[in-house]
Amino acid sequence: MASAEAIQLHGGIGFTWEHGAQLYFKRAAGDELLFGPVHRLRGYAAEVARLFEAAEVTV
């Protein structure tokens, strides 16, 4: 999770109320619980958008 990396990058200040990184971390963790893992959401979005369907190309 990128927000967890941001907290590691900023050290102790990253998880305090004075820094915004803790808000992103909490939001990302809650979203993962609510919507599922990111890889599953990306797969569903690619399926809906038909990104990997073989299309016939005419020349």
Long-range contacts (C-beta under 8 A, 24 or more apart in sequence): 1-25, 1-28, 1-29, 1-32, 2-28, 3-27, 3-28, 4-28
